[in-house]
Amino acid sequence: MLTSVHPKLPMRNKAITHDYYVNQLGFDVFGNADFEDYLMVQKDAIQLHFFLFKELDPKENYGQVYIRTNDIDTVYQSLLDQHISIHPNGSLQLKPWGQKEFSLLDPDHNLLTFGQSV
């Protein structure tokens, strides 16, 4: 009966998180209410939630999300075309577990890994 999951990740500054996900990654704000300490964004079938954590040390943040796609090459190239920083150890690679993957770090060091089965 489970139908979806919406990860909740920490953010230090709502405006910065909003800018990154909406203006850079192309997500839309989800919902019709604007909460001061909470942000919900959506793109295609993916929805991410963020809660304010002003004291977060990005170097100690272990927030991670694995996002599946059916067109990894296009997603990757579109981010490169927009000059979105790819994780230094996360360039597009074929992994031994049968996934083609790449990763990004958001402004709070939440790790976003995009993957497609090959």
C-alpha contacts under 8 A as a table, 3 or more apart, distances in Angstrom:
res1	aa1	res2	aa2	distance
5	V	47	Q	7.99
6	H	46	I	7.67
6	H	47	Q	5.52
6	H	48	L	5.43
6	H	49	H	6.58
7	P	47	Q	7.58
7	P	48	L	5.46
7	P	49	H	6.00
7	P	65	V	7.22
8	K	48	L	6.37
8	K	49	H	4.58
8	K	50	F	5.27
8	K	51	F	6.87
9	L	48	L	7.65
9	L	49	H	6.24
9	L	50	F	4.75
9	L	51	F	6.32
9	L	63	G	6.09
9	L	110	N	7.18
10	P	50	F	5.48
10	P	51	F	5.14
10	P	52	L	6.02
10	P	53	F	5.73
10	P	56	L	7.57
10	P	63	G	7.38
10	P	108	D	7.42
10	P	110	N	7.78
11	M	14	K	6.62
11	M	17	T	6.69
11	M	50	F	6.05
11	M	51	F	5.92
11	M	52	L	5.09
11	M	53	F	5.58
11	M	54	K	7.16
11	M	56	L	7.55
11	M	108	D	5.98
12	R	52	L	5.73
12	R	53	F	5.16
12	R	54	K	4.41
12	R	55	E	7.10
12	R	56	L	6.36
12	R	108	D	6.79
13	N	16	I	5.51
13	N	17	T	6.29
13	N	52	L	6.92
13	N	54	K	6.98
14	K	17	T	5.10
14	K	18	H	5.88
14	K	36	E	7.89
14	K	37	D	7.16
14	K	38	Y	7.50
14	K	39	L	7.06
14	K	52	L	7.10
15	A	18	H	5.06
15	A	19	D	6.09
16	I	19	D	5.10
16	I	20	Y	6.23
16	I	107	P	7.41
17	T	20	Y	5.20
17	T	21	Y	6.22
17	T	106	D	7.85
17	T	107	P	6.87
18	H	21	Y	5.45
18	H	22	V	5.66
18	H	23	N	7.50
18	H	39	L	7.58
19	D	22	V	5.41
19	D	23	N	5.04
19	D	24	Q	6.66
20	Y	23	N	5.78
20	Y	24	Q	4.99
20	Y	25	L	6.35
20	Y	106	D	7.31
20	Y	107	P	7.51
21	Y	24	Q	5.74
21	Y	25	L	4.84
21	Y	26	G	6.25
21	Y	27	F	5.51
21	Y	28	D	7.93
21	Y	41	V	7.43
22	V	25	L	5.83
22	V	26	G	4.88
22	V	27	F	4.51
22	V	28	D	5.64
22	V	29	V	7.14
22	V	41	V	7.63
23	N	26	G	5.76
23	N	27	F	7.53
24	Q	82	Q	7.62
24	Q	84	I	7.31
25	L	79	L	7.51
26	G	43	K	7.19
27	F	41	V	5.92
27	F	42	Q	5.32
27	F	43	K	4.76
28	D	41	V	5.39
28	D	42	Q	5.29
28	D	43	K	6.27
29	V	39	L	7.61
29	V	40	M	5.92
29	V	41	V	4.41
29	V	42	Q	6.31
30	F	40	M	5.22
30	F	41	V	4.96
30	F	42	Q	5.88
31	G	34	D	7.83
31	G	40	M	7.12
34	D	38	Y	7.79
34	D	39	L	7.61
35	F	38	Y	5.29
35	F	39	L	6.96
37	D	51	F	5.92
37	D	52	L	4.93
38	Y	49	H	7.32
38	Y	50	F	5.61
38	Y	51	F	4.71
38	Y	52	L	6.19
39	L	49	H	5.70
39	L	50	F	5.05
39	L	51	F	6.67
40	M	47	Q	7.06
40	M	48	L	5.80
40	M	49	H	4.40
40	M	50	F	6.34
41	V	47	Q	5.65
41	V	48	L	5.42
41	V	49	H	6.47
42	Q	45	A	7.14
42	Q	46	I	5.51
42	Q	47	Q	4.23
42	Q	48	L	6.37
43	K	46	I	5.29
43	K	47	Q	6.55
46	I	67	I	7.73
53	F	56	L	5.54
56	L	60	E	7.68
56	L	61	N	7.20
56	L	108	D	7.95
57	D	60	E	5.38
57	D	61	N	6.47
58	P	61	N	5.03
58	P	108	D	5.13
58	P	109	H	5.34
59	K	109	H	7.12
61	N	108	D	7.43
61	N	109	H	6.25
61	N	110	N	6.67
62	Y	109	H	7.72
62	Y	110	N	6.64
62	Y	111	L	7.60
63	G	109	H	7.44
63	G	110	N	4.67
63	G	111	L	6.19
64	Q	110	N	5.52
64	Q	111	L	4.56
64	Q	112	L	5.96
64	Q	113	T	7.67
65	V	110	N	7.77
65	V	111	L	6.32
65	V	112	L	5.11
65	V	113	T	6.25
66	Y	112	L	6.12
66	Y	113	T	4.84
66	Y	114	F	5.94
66	Y	115	G	7.23
67	I	112	L	7.16
67	I	113	T	6.03
67	I	114	F	4.74
67	I	115	G	6.25
68	R	114	F	5.72
68	R	115	G	4.91
68	R	116	Q	5.76
69	T	72	I	5.89
69	T	114	F	6.81
69	T	115	G	6.03
69	T	116	Q	5.45
70	N	116	Q	6.00
71	D	74	T	5.65
71	D	75	V	6.41
71	D	116	Q	7.25
72	I	75	V	5.13
72	I	76	Y	5.98
72	I	100	K	7.32
72	I	101	E	7.48
72	I	114	F	7.32
72	I	115	G	6.60
72	I	116	Q	6.04
73	D	76	Y	5.19
73	D	77	Q	6.06
74	T	77	Q	5.13
74	T	78	S	5.97
75	V	78	S	5.26
75	V	79	L	6.40
76	Y	79	L	5.32
76	Y	80	L	6.34
76	Y	92	L	7.33
76	Y	102	F	7.55
77	Q	80	L	4.98
77	Q	81	D	6.02
78	S	81	D	5.01
78	S	82	Q	6.32
79	L	82	Q	5.09
79	L	83	H	6.26
79	L	84	I	5.25
79	L	85	S	7.97
80	L	83	H	4.91
80	L	84	I	5.76
80	L	85	S	7.58
80	L	86	I	7.93
81	D	84	I	7.68
85	S	104	L	6.81
85	S	105	L	7.94
86	I	90	G	6.40
86	I	91	S	6.34
86	I	102	F	7.57
86	I	103	S	6.14
86	I	104	L	4.94
86	I	105	L	7.36
87	H	90	G	4.66
87	H	91	S	6.69
87	H	102	F	7.81
87	H	103	S	5.43
87	H	104	L	4.73
87	H	105	L	5.97
88	P	91	S	6.98
89	N	103	S	7.91
90	G	93	Q	7.79
90	G	101	E	7.70
90	G	102	F	4.89
90	G	103	S	4.63
90	G	104	L	7.05
91	S	101	E	7.60
91	S	102	F	4.99
91	S	103	S	6.65
92	L	100	K	6.80
92	L	101	E	5.35
92	L	102	F	4.44
92	L	103	S	7.83
93	Q	100	K	5.51
93	Q	101	E	5.49
93	Q	102	F	6.54
94	L	98	G	7.02
94	L	99	Q	5.92
94	L	100	K	4.32
94	L	101	E	6.47
95	K	98	G	5.72
95	K	99	Q	5.33
95	K	100	K	5.96
95	K	101	E	7.11
96	P	99	Q	7.30
98	G	117	S	5.95
98	G	118	V	5.72
99	Q	115	G	6.02
99	Q	116	Q	5.41
99	Q	117	S	4.54
99	Q	118	V	5.71
100	K	115	G	5.48
100	K	116	Q	5.28
100	K	117	S	6.37
100	K	118	V	6.59
101	E	113	T	6.78
101	E	114	F	5.48
101	E	115	G	4.32
101	E	116	Q	6.61
102	F	113	T	5.72
102	F	114	F	5.51
102	F	115	G	6.79
103	S	111	L	6.77
103	S	112	L	5.45
103	S	113	T	4.20
103	S	114	F	6.13
104	L	111	L	5.85
104	L	112	L	5.13
104	L	113	T	6.47
105	L	108	D	7.48
105	L	109	H	4.88
105	L	110	N	5.55
105	L	111	L	4.75
105	L	112	L	6.21
106	D	109	H	5.05
106	D	110	N	5.42
106	D	111	L	6.70
106	D	112	L	7.51
107	P	110	N	7.51
